Structure formats: structure tokens, C-alpha cells
Amino acid sequence: MSLIQTPEPLRILLSQPQHNFVSSPFQFPAFVGGFGSGKTQAGANRAMDKKLRYPKNDVAYYLPTFDLVKKIGWPRFEELLTETYKIPYVLNKSDHEIQLRGCGKIIFRTLDKPERIIGYEVGDSVVDELDTLPIDKAKEAWRKIIARNRQKKPDGSMNTAGVATTPEGFRFVYERWQQKPDPRRHHLIQASTYSNAKHLPIDYIETLLEEYPENLLAAYLRGEFVNLTSGSVYPNFDRRLNNSNETIKERETLHIGMDFNVTKMAAAINVLRNDDTMHAAAEIVNVFDTPAMIRLINERYKKKGHEIMVYPDASGDARDSNNASETDISLLRSAGYTVCVNSRNPRVRDRIISVNLAFKTQNEKEETVRRVYVNAAACPHIVEGFEKQAYDKNGEPDKSTGVDHIIDAQGYVTCYRYPVIKRSAVVTPLRM
């Protein structure tokens, strides 16, 4: 309930995602929505909710540029204060503040120069379109913003900072609220344009559907984090549609894709199901060398009765391991694993096609078929890699981000089991 007595009870119409954001009890809620989903409306109402609950505390509202403060911020708050909350106010344009009669200020600041977020204190903050900033600048701005949140509240409750933004690929909001959130403090609310359709022109959504490609629709219509690069290597991967809840069952055979890189060895542990689908159910990353990887696999799986089938990088048959003169593949055979490997690696292009078709293809009845799934909770690096990897300026998969090792590992097992070209394979169990 508001601590300020307004002339009459307020009736504020909000969509369900907007309501969830305005009323979120978490310290750092984020409203991530498509075009027209009502992000700014949600942000302004959250700011007003905090202002009315704690009238002696100020609230900061941030937008990317001062031009947006003038064109979006001030008009939206003036409309709310006049028509909805009916609270007298004075707009001080020189100080970039709105003074509410008897209950402090709403302070407007911009994100384009984070070094200028200094010299004031507030109880709560709302940040509009944080993810339009480059990731490093967004991180700097966020640190500055939460440092300003230090006015004590009369009931001792925590200071909050809410974010309302369009998802702009895998930037700061993705990292902080989806990839590595603190579940005690972060609250992600995703909203599609459909959730706010009654406030939009009748043909607005239809126009977006006609004009935007699928990856942009996922972000700007459905409010999802997706690779916005037109050259995404794995456009068929969808973290929702290719998600799996399958886990490793007792003593079942494990199908492990493996990529050899000293200090960066990676293994993707898969299980098969009766419907001819494969599910990545665990992952191992950043292992020092092949002997260390074997020790890990033995400890976690082989000692518990799992049969191990490994689908390695074929080039491992022609390089020395870090620990001995034996090749990496020879070490896998000596460990008692069944090694499934082609005489040489398929072309990168063929492997990429195989993986994409395993994620999604059409059968002769024009039905969508998905053969490979990933348990996102158990395999966050695999999901991140398939979502993030794009082509570099030379038309090759970009390896500069470090996400390639684990998805190469998953690619080897996927390409072997679901090839698009005829395979000439060598399957080598342990020879006694």
C-alpha cells in the first residue's frame, strides 16, 4: 500500500509481466521484453511505486541518452503524474529532476557516460534499455548505479535497482540475469509483444512478423535472448525447443564427444533414447590434457558401471598428448573405451550442417524433426556455445570467444551419429 494518500484509489492497468516487474520483491528484477511490450511503462510505474512507498527517499531513472530523457522519460512521468497518480509536480529541466509535492524527487540520469553517475544518493533505481550499451559500458554503468543506491529506508528494507530492456543478444543482461544470476537477488521477467497487444495498433504485430527474420523476431517480438548476428553458425538451435530434462541413468552407455586442446579439453556426455534422439546430459570443460580427462571420466562414470563410447577429434590420432608419446586416441583405447572415429574429420561445413539438421529438420511429411537435445541446466557451456558462435570476417566459425571447444566436442558425436554424408568409420574397442 502507498504511504502517500492519493485523491482516490488508483486503478493502474498493467499486463501480467508488467505487474510482476512493478511488484517484484527481488533486489534486482529485470523486465526483458520485445518491441511494444510496455518496458518503459513498466519501468515508470515501478519507479512511482517505490516513490510512493518511500516518499522521503529519492528514485533515480536512467536512460541511454539525454535525448531519450527529454523525449521519453519526462513525457511518460508527466503523463503518469497528471492522469494516473494525480500528484502535483515541478519539472526542473536544468537539474534533470521532477520534484513531487511533499515526497522528494525523481532524478534522471543517462547511461552514455557512466563516469558522470556520481554526486547523489537514492533509495531505488530503474534502468531503461540497459542492454543497448556495449557490454563493458553496461557493466560500468551498473556498478555506478548500485553505488548510488544508499539512502536508508525507514523500514530497513533493501535498496533495489530494476532493469527494463529489449534483449540485444548475449550482452550484460543475459550474463547477469540468465547465465549467472544470484537466485536470491535476481529476478528475470520475459515479456512478448503479445502480452501488451491491446495497447498496440491492430496491425503492429503482423507487420513485425512480415518484416523481421526469425532470430530478430525471437528477440524483438518474443523477448528472448538470441544470437542477433546474421551469420550465426547454429541458427537451428533453440534453447527451449531443443531443451531436455533427460539425465544419466544408472549404468547406461554414455556417448562422449571429445575435443583435444591442452588446458582446454572438453567432453560432451550424451545419452540415447528409444525414439532415436540423443541428449547432452553432462559436460566437462577446461581439462588440462587427455590423461586428466580419462581420470575424470573414470572417476565419474566408468567406476559406476557405465560403458564409455568416445567420439573424438580425429586429429587426436596424429598428435602427442601432453603427458606421453602416445596419441590421444591411443590413450582413450588403452583406457578401455570404445572409440568411434572417422579416418579423418569431416569438413567443418559438413559437421555444421549435420548438427543444424540434428537440431531441426523436416521429414518427407513436412513435419519438424529434432534428433539432438541439450539439458540446459546440466550443460550451460554447450548451450552458450550453440547460441553465441557466429562466423568471423573470413567466413569461418569464430573461435576467439572460447565457446568453440565444447560445441566442437558435441559436434563430433552428433556428426558421427547423424551424418549428412556417407561415413567411412573405424570403431575400435579395446584390444587385449
C-alpha positions as a Markdown table, in Angstrom:
| # | Residue | x | y | z |
|---|---|---|---|---|
| 1 | Met | 0.0 | 0.0 | 0.0 |
| 2 | Ser | 1.2 | 3.5 | -0.8 |
| 3 | Leu | 2.4 | 5.7 | 2.1 |
| 4 | Ile | 1.1 | 8.8 | 0.2 |
| 5 | Gln | -2.6 | 9.5 | 0.2 |
| 6 | Thr | -3.7 | 10.0 | -3.4 |
| 7 | Pro | -7.1 | 11.7 | -4.1 |
| 8 | Glu | -8.8 | 8.3 | -4.8 |
| 9 | Pro | -7.8 | 4.7 | -5.1 |
| 10 | Leu | -5.5 | 4.1 | -8.0 |
| 11 | Arg | -6.6 | 1.7 | -10.9 |
| 12 | Ile | -3.5 | 1.0 | -12.9 |
| 13 | Leu | -3.9 | -1.4 | -15.8 |
| 14 | Leu | -0.8 | -3.5 | -16.3 |
| 15 | Ser | -0.1 | -6.7 | -18.2 |
| 16 | Gln | 0.9 | -9.7 | -16.1 |
| 17 | Pro | 4.7 | -9.3 | -16.9 |
| 18 | Gln | 4.5 | -5.5 | -16.1 |
| 19 | His | 2.7 | -6.3 | -12.8 |
| 20 | Asn | 5.4 | -8.9 | -12.0 |
| 21 | Phe | 8.1 | -6.3 | -12.6 |
| 22 | Val | 6.5 | -3.5 | -10.7 |
| 23 | Ser | 5.7 | -5.7 | -7.6 |
| 24 | Ser | 8.8 | -7.9 | -7.7 |
| 25 | Pro | 10.2 | -8.3 | -4.2 |
| 26 | Phe | 13.7 | -9.1 | -5.5 |
| 27 | Gln | 16.5 | -6.6 | -5.2 |
| 28 | Phe | 17.4 | -6.7 | -8.9 |
| 29 | Pro | 14.4 | -7.6 | -11.2 |
| 30 | Ala | 14.8 | -7.3 | -15.0 |
| 31 | Phe | 11.9 | -6.9 | -17.4 |
| 32 | Val | 13.2 | -8.2 | -20.8 |
| 33 | Gly | 10.6 | -7.6 | -23.5 |
| 34 | Gly | 10.0 | -7.3 | -27.2 |
| 35 | Phe | 9.1 | -4.2 | -29.0 |
| 36 | Gly | 5.8 | -2.7 | -27.7 |
| 37 | Ser | 5.8 | -5.0 | -24.6 |
| 38 | Gly | 5.5 | -1.9 | -22.4 |
| 39 | Lys | 9.0 | -1.8 | -20.9 |
| 40 | Thr | 9.1 | 2.0 | -20.3 |
| 41 | Gln | 5.5 | 1.9 | -18.9 |
| 42 | Ala | 6.6 | -0.9 | -16.5 |
| 43 | Gly | 9.7 | 1.0 | -15.5 |
| 44 | Ala | 8.0 | 4.2 | -14.8 |
| 45 | Asn | 5.3 | 2.5 | -12.7 |
| 46 | Arg | 7.9 | 0.7 | -10.8 |
| 47 | Ala | 9.7 | 4.0 | -10.1 |
| 48 | Met | 6.4 | 5.5 | -8.9 |
| 49 | Asp | 5.6 | 2.5 | -6.7 |
| 50 | Lys | 8.9 | 2.9 | -5.0 |
| 51 | Lys | 8.5 | 6.7 | -4.7 |
| 52 | Leu | 5.0 | 6.4 | -3.1 |
| 53 | Arg | 6.1 | 3.7 | -0.7 |
| 54 | Tyr | 9.1 | 5.6 | 0.5 |
| 55 | Pro | 8.3 | 9.3 | -0.1 |
| 56 | Lys | 11.4 | 10.6 | 1.8 |
| 57 | Asn | 13.7 | 8.6 | -0.5 |
| 58 | Asp | 14.5 | 9.7 | -4.0 |
| 59 | Val | 14.4 | 7.5 | -7.0 |
| 60 | Ala | 16.8 | 7.5 | -10.0 |
| 61 | Tyr | 15.6 | 6.8 | -13.5 |
| 62 | Tyr | 18.2 | 6.1 | -16.2 |
| 63 | Leu | 18.0 | 6.2 | -20.0 |
| 64 | Pro | 20.8 | 5.7 | -22.6 |
| 65 | Thr | 21.0 | 9.4 | -23.7 |
| 66 | Phe | 19.7 | 12.8 | -22.6 |
| 67 | Asp | 17.8 | 13.0 | -25.8 |
| 68 | Leu | 15.8 | 10.0 | -24.7 |
| 69 | Val | 15.3 | 11.5 | -21.2 |
| 70 | Lys | 13.7 | 14.5 | -23.0 |
| 71 | Lys | 11.6 | 12.6 | -25.5 |
| 72 | Ile | 10.6 | 9.5 | -23.4 |
| 73 | Gly | 11.4 | 9.9 | -19.8 |
| 74 | Trp | 9.9 | 13.3 | -18.9 |
| 75 | Pro | 6.8 | 12.9 | -21.0 |
| 76 | Arg | 6.0 | 9.5 | -19.6 |
| 77 | Phe | 6.3 | 10.6 | -16.0 |
| 78 | Glu | 4.4 | 13.8 | -16.6 |
| 79 | Glu | 1.6 | 11.8 | -18.1 |
| 80 | Leu | 1.5 | 9.3 | -15.2 |
| 81 | Leu | 1.7 | 12.1 | -12.6 |
| 82 | Thr | -1.1 | 14.1 | -14.2 |
| 83 | Glu | -3.5 | 11.4 | -15.4 |
| 84 | Thr | -2.9 | 8.4 | -13.2 |
| 85 | Tyr | -1.4 | 9.3 | -9.9 |
| 86 | Lys | -2.7 | 12.9 | -9.8 |
| 87 | Ile | 0.2 | 14.2 | -7.9 |
| 88 | Pro | 1.4 | 17.8 | -8.3 |
| 89 | Tyr | 5.0 | 18.2 | -9.5 |
| 90 | Val | 7.6 | 20.5 | -10.9 |
| 91 | Leu | 9.9 | 19.5 | -13.7 |
| 92 | Asn | 13.3 | 21.1 | -13.2 |
| 93 | Lys | 14.9 | 20.7 | -16.6 |
| 94 | Ser | 18.2 | 22.3 | -15.6 |
| 95 | Asp | 18.8 | 19.8 | -12.8 |
| 96 | His | 17.1 | 16.9 | -14.7 |
| 97 | Glu | 14.7 | 16.2 | -11.9 |
| 98 | Ile | 11.0 | 16.0 | -11.2 |
| 99 | Gln | 10.0 | 17.3 | -7.7 |
| 100 | Leu | 6.9 | 15.7 | -6.3 |
| 101 | Arg | 5.0 | 17.9 | -3.9 |
| 102 | Gly | 5.7 | 16.6 | -0.4 |
| 103 | Cys | 7.6 | 13.5 | -1.4 |
| 104 | Gly | 11.1 | 14.1 | -2.8 |
| 105 | Lys | 12.5 | 13.8 | -6.3 |
| 106 | Ile | 12.8 | 11.5 | -9.3 |
| 107 | Ile | 16.3 | 12.1 | -10.6 |
| 108 | Phe | 17.0 | 11.5 | -14.3 |
| 109 | Arg | 20.5 | 10.4 | -15.5 |
| 110 | Thr | 22.0 | 8.9 | -18.6 |
| 111 | Leu | 24.0 | 5.8 | -19.3 |
| 112 | Asp | 26.2 | 7.0 | -22.2 |
| 113 | Lys | 28.8 | 8.4 | -19.8 |
| 114 | Pro | 28.9 | 6.2 | -16.7 |
| 115 | Glu | 31.7 | 8.3 | -15.2 |
| 116 | Arg | 29.0 | 11.0 | -14.6 |
| 117 | Ile | 26.8 | 8.8 | -12.4 |
| 118 | Ile | 28.1 | 10.5 | -9.3 |
| 119 | Gly | 27.2 | 13.1 | -6.7 |
| 120 | Tyr | 23.8 | 12.0 | -5.5 |
| 121 | Glu | 22.1 | 9.3 | -3.4 |
| 122 | Val | 18.8 | 7.5 | -3.9 |
| 123 | Gly | 16.8 | 4.7 | -2.4 |
| 124 | Asp | 15.9 | 2.9 | -5.6 |
| 125 | Ser | 16.7 | 3.0 | -9.3 |
| 126 | Val | 15.1 | 1.9 | -12.6 |
| 127 | Val | 17.3 | 1.5 | -15.7 |
| 128 | Asp | 15.6 | 1.7 | -19.1 |
| 129 | Glu | 17.3 | 0.0 | -22.1 |
| 130 | Leu | 20.5 | -1.0 | -20.3 |
| 131 | Asp | 21.3 | -3.7 | -22.9 |
| 132 | Thr | 21.6 | -1.2 | -25.8 |
| 133 | Leu | 25.0 | -0.3 | -24.3 |
| 134 | Pro | 28.2 | -2.3 | -25.2 |
| 135 | Ile | 28.7 | -4.9 | -22.5 |
| 136 | Asp | 31.7 | -3.3 | -20.9 |
| 137 | Lys | 30.0 | 0.1 | -20.6 |
| 138 | Ala | 26.8 | -1.5 | -19.3 |
| 139 | Lys | 28.8 | -3.2 | -16.6 |
| 140 | Glu | 30.5 | 0.0 | -15.6 |
| 141 | Ala | 27.1 | 1.9 | -15.6 |
| 142 | Trp | 25.5 | -0.9 | -13.4 |
| 143 | Arg | 28.3 | -0.7 | -10.9 |
| 144 | Lys | 27.9 | 3.1 | -10.7 |
| 145 | Ile | 24.1 | 2.8 | -10.4 |
| 146 | Ile | 24.0 | 0.4 | -7.5 |
| 147 | Ala | 26.7 | 2.5 | -5.7 |
| 148 | Arg | 24.2 | 5.4 | -5.8 |
| 149 | Asn | 21.5 | 3.3 | -4.1 |
| 150 | Arg | 22.4 | 4.1 | -0.5 |
| 151 | Gln | 19.6 | 6.1 | 1.1 |
| 152 | Lys | 18.4 | 4.2 | 4.1 |
| 153 | Lys | 14.7 | 3.2 | 4.1 |
| 154 | Pro | 12.6 | 3.8 | 7.1 |
| 155 | Asp | 11.5 | 0.1 | 7.4 |
| 156 | Gly | 15.0 | -1.1 | 6.8 |
| 157 | Ser | 14.3 | -2.8 | 3.5 |
| 158 | Met | 16.9 | -3.2 | 0.8 |
| 159 | Asn | 17.7 | -0.7 | -1.9 |
| 160 | Thr | 16.6 | -2.0 | -5.4 |
| 161 | Ala | 17.6 | -1.5 | -9.0 |
| 162 | Gly | 15.2 | -2.7 | -11.7 |
| 163 | Val | 16.1 | -3.0 | -15.4 |
| 164 | Ala | 13.6 | -2.8 | -18.3 |
| 165 | Thr | 15.2 | -3.5 | -21.6 |
| 166 | Thr | 15.0 | -5.1 | -25.1 |
| 167 | Pro | 17.1 | -8.2 | -25.3 |
| 168 | Glu | 20.1 | -7.3 | -27.5 |
| 169 | Gly | 21.8 | -10.6 | -27.9 |
| 170 | Phe | 24.1 | -12.0 | -25.4 |
| 171 | Arg | 25.1 | -8.9 | -23.5 |
| 172 | Phe | 25.2 | -7.7 | -19.9 |
| 173 | Val | 21.6 | -8.5 | -19.0 |
| 174 | Tyr | 21.9 | -12.0 | -20.5 |
| 175 | Glu | 25.1 | -12.7 | -18.5 |
| 176 | Arg | 23.8 | -11.3 | -15.2 |
| 177 | Trp | 20.1 | -12.4 | -15.2 |
| 178 | Gln | 20.1 | -15.6 | -17.2 |
| 179 | Gln | 23.6 | -17.1 | -17.4 |
| 180 | Lys | 25.0 | -16.3 | -14.0 |
| 181 | Pro | 22.2 | -15.0 | -11.8 |
| 182 | Asp | 22.1 | -14.9 | -8.0 |
| 183 | Pro | 18.7 | -16.5 | -7.3 |
| 184 | Arg | 18.4 | -14.6 | -4.1 |
| 185 | Arg | 18.6 | -11.2 | -5.7 |
| 186 | His | 18.0 | -11.5 | -9.5 |
| 187 | His | 14.5 | -11.9 | -11.0 |
| 188 | Leu | 14.2 | -12.3 | -14.8 |
| 189 | Ile | 10.8 | -11.5 | -16.3 |
| 190 | Gln | 10.5 | -12.0 | -20.0 |
| 191 | Ala | 7.6 | -10.5 | -21.9 |
| 192 | Ser | 6.5 | -10.8 | -25.5 |
| 193 | Thr | 4.9 | -8.1 | -27.6 |
| 194 | Tyr | 1.7 | -10.2 | -27.4 |
| 195 | Ser | 1.4 | -9.5 | -23.7 |
| 196 | Asn | 0.7 | -5.9 | -24.4 |
| 197 | Ala | -1.1 | -6.2 | -27.7 |
| 198 | Lys | -4.3 | -4.4 | -26.5 |
| 199 | His | -2.3 | -1.2 | -26.3 |
| 200 | Leu | -0.8 | -1.5 | -29.8 |
| 201 | Pro | -2.1 | -0.7 | -33.3 |
| 202 | Ile | -4.1 | -3.6 | -34.7 |
| 203 | Asp | -1.5 | -4.5 | -37.4 |
| 204 | Tyr | 1.6 | -3.8 | -35.3 |
| 205 | Ile | 2.5 | -7.5 | -34.6 |
| 206 | Glu | 1.5 | -8.6 | -38.1 |
| 207 | Thr | 3.9 | -6.0 | -39.6 |
| 208 | Leu | 6.8 | -7.3 | -37.4 |
| 209 | Leu | 6.1 | -10.9 | -38.5 |
| 210 | Glu | 6.2 | -9.9 | -42.1 |
| 211 | Glu | 9.4 | -7.7 | -41.9 |
| 212 | Tyr | 11.7 | -9.4 | -39.4 |
| 213 | Pro | 13.8 | -12.6 | -39.8 |
| 214 | Glu | 13.3 | -15.4 | -37.3 |
| 215 | Asn | 16.2 | -14.5 | -35.0 |
| 216 | Leu | 15.1 | -10.9 | -34.7 |
| 217 | Leu | 11.5 | -12.0 | -34.1 |
| 218 | Ala | 12.7 | -14.1 | -31.2 |
| 219 | Ala | 14.3 | -11.1 | -29.6 |
| 220 | Tyr | 12.0 | -8.2 | -30.6 |
| 221 | Leu | 8.7 | -10.0 | -30.6 |
| 222 | Arg | 9.1 | -12.7 | -28.0 |
| 223 | Gly | 11.6 | -11.1 | -25.7 |
| 224 | Glu | 14.1 | -13.9 | -25.9 |
| 225 | Phe | 17.9 | -13.8 | -25.7 |
| 226 | Val | 19.2 | -15.0 | -29.1 |
| 227 | Asn | 22.2 | -14.5 | -31.4 |
| 228 | Leu | 21.4 | -11.4 | -33.4 |
| 229 | Thr | 24.3 | -11.9 | -35.7 |
| 230 | Ser | 23.0 | -12.7 | -39.2 |
| 231 | Gly | 25.9 | -15.2 | -39.5 |
| 232 | Ser | 25.0 | -17.4 | -36.6 |
| 233 | Val | 26.7 | -20.8 | -37.0 |
| 234 | Tyr | 23.9 | -22.8 | -35.4 |
| 235 | Pro | 20.6 | -21.0 | -36.2 |
| 236 | Asn | 18.6 | -24.2 | -35.8 |
| 237 | Phe | 19.4 | -24.5 | -32.1 |
| 238 | Asp | 16.7 | -23.2 | -29.8 |
| 239 | Arg | 17.3 | -23.5 | -26.1 |
| 240 | Arg | 13.5 | -24.0 | -25.5 |
| 241 | Leu | 12.7 | -26.4 | -28.3 |
| 242 | Asn | 15.9 | -28.3 | -28.0 |
| 243 | Asn | 15.9 | -28.4 | -24.2 |
| 244 | Ser | 15.9 | -31.8 | -22.5 |
| 245 | Asn | 15.2 | -32.9 | -19.0 |
| 246 | Glu | 17.0 | -36.3 | -19.6 |
| 247 | Thr | 19.7 | -37.2 | -17.1 |
| 248 | Ile | 22.2 | -40.0 | -16.9 |
| 249 | Lys | 20.6 | -43.3 | -15.8 |
| 250 | Glu | 22.3 | -46.0 | -13.7 |
| 251 | Arg | 24.9 | -48.0 | -15.7 |
| 252 | Glu | 23.7 | -46.8 | -19.1 |
| 253 | Thr | 26.1 | -46.4 | -22.0 |
| 254 | Leu | 27.5 | -42.9 | -22.4 |
| 255 | His | 28.3 | -41.4 | -25.8 |
| 256 | Ile | 31.0 | -38.8 | -25.2 |
| 257 | Gly | 32.1 | -36.3 | -27.9 |
| 258 | Met | 35.7 | -35.1 | -27.2 |
| 259 | Asp | 37.8 | -32.2 | -28.3 |
| 260 | Phe | 41.6 | -32.2 | -27.7 |
| 261 | Asn | 43.2 | -28.9 | -26.6 |
| 262 | Val | 45.8 | -28.8 | -23.9 |
| 263 | Thr | 44.3 | -26.9 | -20.9 |
| 264 | Lys | 41.1 | -26.6 | -22.8 |
| 265 | Met | 40.0 | -30.2 | -23.3 |
| 266 | Ala | 36.2 | -30.6 | -23.5 |
| 267 | Ala | 33.8 | -33.6 | -23.3 |
| 268 | Ala | 30.1 | -33.6 | -24.1 |
| 269 | Ile | 28.4 | -36.6 | -22.4 |
| 270 | Asn | 25.3 | -37.8 | -24.2 |
| 271 | Val | 22.7 | -40.5 | -23.6 |
| 272 | Leu | 20.5 | -42.1 | -26.3 |
| 273 | Arg | 16.8 | -42.7 | -26.0 |
| 274 | Asn | 14.5 | -45.2 | -27.8 |
| 275 | Asp | 13.0 | -42.6 | -30.1 |
| 276 | Asp | 16.4 | -42.2 | -31.9 |
| 277 | Thr | 17.2 | -39.0 | -30.1 |
| 278 | Met | 20.4 | -38.0 | -28.4 |
| 279 | His | 20.5 | -35.9 | -25.2 |
| 280 | Ala | 23.5 | -34.0 | -23.9 |
| 281 | Ala | 23.2 | -34.7 | -20.2 |
| 282 | Ala | 26.5 | -33.5 | -18.8 |
| 283 | Glu | 29.7 | -31.7 | -19.8 |
| 284 | Ile | 33.3 | -31.4 | -18.8 |
| 285 | Val | 35.3 | -28.3 | -19.8 |
| 286 | Asn | 38.8 | -26.8 | -19.3 |
| 287 | Val | 40.6 | -30.1 | -18.5 |
| 288 | Phe | 44.4 | -29.9 | -18.8 |
| 289 | Asp | 45.1 | -32.9 | -21.0 |
| 290 | Thr | 44.0 | -36.4 | -22.2 |
| 291 | Pro | 45.2 | -38.3 | -19.1 |
| 292 | Ala | 43.5 | -35.9 | -16.8 |
| 293 | Met | 40.3 | -36.2 | -18.9 |
| 294 | Ile | 40.5 | -40.0 | -18.6 |
| 295 | Arg | 40.9 | -39.8 | -14.9 |
| 296 | Leu | 37.8 | -37.6 | -14.6 |
| 297 | Ile | 35.6 | -39.9 | -16.8 |
| 298 | Asn | 36.8 | -43.0 | -14.9 |
| 299 | Glu | 36.0 | -41.4 | -11.5 |
| 300 | Arg | 32.6 | -40.0 | -12.5 |
| 301 | Tyr | 31.3 | -42.7 | -14.8 |
| 302 | Lys | 33.3 | -45.8 | -15.6 |
| 303 | Lys | 33.7 | -46.8 | -11.9 |
| 304 | Lys | 30.0 | -46.6 | -11.6 |
| 305 | Gly | 29.4 | -49.2 | -14.3 |
| 306 | His | 28.9 | -47.0 | -17.4 |
| 307 | Glu | 30.1 | -48.3 | -20.7 |
| 308 | Ile | 32.1 | -45.5 | -22.3 |
| 309 | Met | 31.9 | -44.7 | -26.1 |
| 310 | Val | 34.1 | -41.8 | -27.2 |
| 311 | Tyr | 33.7 | -39.8 | -30.4 |
| 312 | Pro | 36.9 | -37.8 | -30.6 |
| 313 | Asp | 38.5 | -35.3 | -32.8 |
| 314 | Ala | 40.1 | -37.5 | -35.5 |
| 315 | Ser | 43.3 | -35.4 | -35.5 |
| 316 | Gly | 44.0 | -36.7 | -32.0 |
| 317 | Asp | 45.3 | -39.8 | -33.7 |
| 318 | Ala | 48.3 | -37.9 | -35.1 |
| 319 | Arg | 49.4 | -35.7 | -32.2 |
| 320 | Asp | 51.3 | -36.4 | -29.0 |
| 321 | Ser | 49.4 | -35.9 | -25.8 |
| 322 | Asn | 50.8 | -33.6 | -23.2 |
| 323 | Asn | 51.8 | -36.5 | -20.9 |
| 324 | Ala | 53.3 | -39.2 | -23.2 |
| 325 | Ser | 54.4 | -40.1 | -26.7 |
| 326 | Glu | 51.2 | -42.0 | -27.3 |
| 327 | Thr | 48.5 | -40.3 | -29.3 |
| 328 | Asp | 45.4 | -39.0 | -27.6 |
| 329 | Ile | 43.2 | -41.6 | -29.3 |
| 330 | Ser | 45.6 | -44.4 | -28.3 |
| 331 | Leu | 45.2 | -43.3 | -24.7 |
| 332 | Leu | 41.4 | -43.5 | -24.9 |
| 333 | Arg | 41.7 | -47.0 | -26.3 |
| 334 | Ser | 44.1 | -48.1 | -23.6 |
| 335 | Ala | 41.6 | -46.8 | -21.0 |
| 336 | Gly | 39.1 | -49.4 | -22.2 |
| 337 | Tyr | 36.8 | -47.0 | -24.1 |
| 338 | Thr | 35.1 | -47.9 | -27.3 |
| 339 | Val | 36.4 | -45.2 | -29.8 |
| 340 | Cys | 34.2 | -44.3 | -32.7 |
| 341 | Val | 36.1 | -42.2 | -35.1 |
| 342 | Asn | 36.3 | -41.5 | -38.8 |
| 343 | Ser | 39.6 | -41.9 | -40.6 |
| 344 | Arg | 39.7 | -38.1 | -40.7 |
| 345 | Asn | 37.5 | -35.3 | -39.5 |
| 346 | Pro | 34.6 | -34.3 | -41.7 |
| 347 | Arg | 34.8 | -30.9 | -43.3 |
| 348 | Val | 33.8 | -28.2 | -40.9 |
| 349 | Arg | 31.0 | -27.2 | -43.2 |
| 350 | Asp | 29.6 | -30.8 | -43.2 |
| 351 | Arg | 29.8 | -31.0 | -39.4 |
| 352 | Ile | 27.9 | -27.8 | -39.0 |
| 353 | Ile | 25.2 | -28.9 | -41.5 |
| 354 | Ser | 24.9 | -32.2 | -39.6 |
| 355 | Val | 24.5 | -30.5 | -36.2 |
| 356 | Asn | 22.0 | -28.0 | -37.5 |
| 357 | Leu | 19.9 | -30.7 | -39.2 |
| 358 | Ala | 20.0 | -32.7 | -36.0 |
| 359 | Phe | 18.6 | -29.8 | -34.1 |
| 360 | Lys | 15.8 | -29.2 | -36.6 |
| 361 | Thr | 14.9 | -30.6 | -40.0 |
| 362 | Gln | 11.8 | -31.5 | -42.0 |
| 363 | Asn | 10.8 | -35.1 | -42.9 |
| 364 | Glu | 9.0 | -36.2 | -46.0 |
| 365 | Lys | 5.7 | -35.3 | -44.4 |
| 366 | Glu | 7.0 | -31.8 | -43.8 |
| 367 | Glu | 6.9 | -32.4 | -40.0 |
| 368 | Thr | 9.6 | -30.9 | -37.8 |
| 369 | Val | 12.1 | -33.5 | -36.5 |
| 370 | Arg | 14.5 | -32.8 | -33.7 |
| 371 | Arg | 17.1 | -35.5 | -33.0 |
| 372 | Val | 19.5 | -33.8 | -30.6 |
| 373 | Tyr | 18.6 | -32.1 | -27.3 |
| 374 | Val | 20.6 | -30.5 | -24.6 |
| 375 | Asn | 19.9 | -30.4 | -20.9 |
| 376 | Ala | 20.5 | -26.7 | -20.4 |
| 377 | Ala | 20.7 | -26.9 | -16.6 |
| 378 | Ala | 23.4 | -29.6 | -16.8 |
| 379 | Cys | 25.2 | -28.3 | -19.9 |
| 380 | Pro | 25.4 | -24.4 | -19.7 |
| 381 | His | 28.6 | -24.2 | -21.7 |
| 382 | Ile | 27.1 | -26.3 | -24.6 |
| 383 | Val | 24.0 | -24.1 | -24.7 |
| 384 | Glu | 26.1 | -20.9 | -24.6 |
| 385 | Gly | 28.3 | -22.1 | -27.4 |
| 386 | Phe | 25.5 | -23.0 | -29.7 |
| 387 | Glu | 23.7 | -19.8 | -29.1 |
| 388 | Lys | 26.7 | -17.5 | -29.3 |
| 389 | Gln | 29.1 | -18.8 | -32.0 |
| 390 | Ala | 29.0 | -16.7 | -35.2 |
| 391 | Tyr | 31.1 | -16.6 | -38.3 |
| 392 | Asp | 34.1 | -14.3 | -38.4 |
| 393 | Lys | 35.1 | -11.9 | -41.1 |
| 394 | Asn | 36.7 | -14.7 | -43.1 |
| 395 | Gly | 33.5 | -16.8 | -43.1 |
| 396 | Glu | 34.9 | -19.3 | -40.6 |
| 397 | Pro | 33.3 | -20.2 | -37.2 |
| 398 | Asp | 34.7 | -17.6 | -34.7 |
| 399 | Lys | 37.0 | -19.2 | -32.2 |
| 400 | Ser | 38.0 | -16.0 | -30.4 |
| 401 | Thr | 35.3 | -16.2 | -27.7 |
| 402 | Gly | 36.4 | -19.6 | -26.3 |
| 403 | Val | 33.0 | -21.2 | -26.7 |
| 404 | Asp | 34.1 | -23.5 | -29.5 |
| 405 | His | 35.8 | -26.4 | -27.7 |
| 406 | Ile | 32.7 | -27.9 | -26.0 |
| 407 | Ile | 30.5 | -27.4 | -29.1 |
| 408 | Asp | 33.1 | -29.0 | -31.3 |
| 409 | Ala | 33.0 | -32.0 | -28.9 |
| 410 | Gln | 29.3 | -32.1 | -29.2 |
| 411 | Gly | 29.6 | -31.7 | -32.9 |
| 412 | Tyr | 31.9 | -34.8 | -33.3 |
| 413 | Val | 29.4 | -37.2 | -31.6 |
| 414 | Thr | 26.4 | -35.6 | -33.4 |
| 415 | Cys | 28.0 | -35.7 | -36.9 |
| 416 | Tyr | 29.1 | -39.3 | -36.3 |
| 417 | Arg | 25.6 | -40.5 | -35.3 |
| 418 | Tyr | 23.6 | -38.2 | -37.7 |
| 419 | Pro | 25.8 | -37.7 | -40.7 |
| 420 | Val | 24.7 | -35.9 | -43.9 |
| 421 | Ile | 27.4 | -37.7 | -46.0 |
| 422 | Lys | 28.3 | -41.3 | -46.3 |
| 423 | Arg | 30.6 | -42.4 | -43.4 |
| 424 | Ser | 33.7 | -44.5 | -43.6 |
| 425 | Ala | 34.2 | -45.3 | -39.9 |
| 426 | Val | 36.6 | -47.2 | -37.7 |
| 427 | Val | 35.2 | -48.5 | -34.4 |
| 428 | Thr | 37.9 | -49.7 | -32.2 |
| 429 | Pro | 37.2 | -51.4 | -28.9 |
| 430 | Leu | 40.0 | -52.3 | -26.5 |
| 431 | Arg | 42.3 | -54.9 | -28.0 |
| 432 | Met | 43.6 | -57.4 | -25.4 |
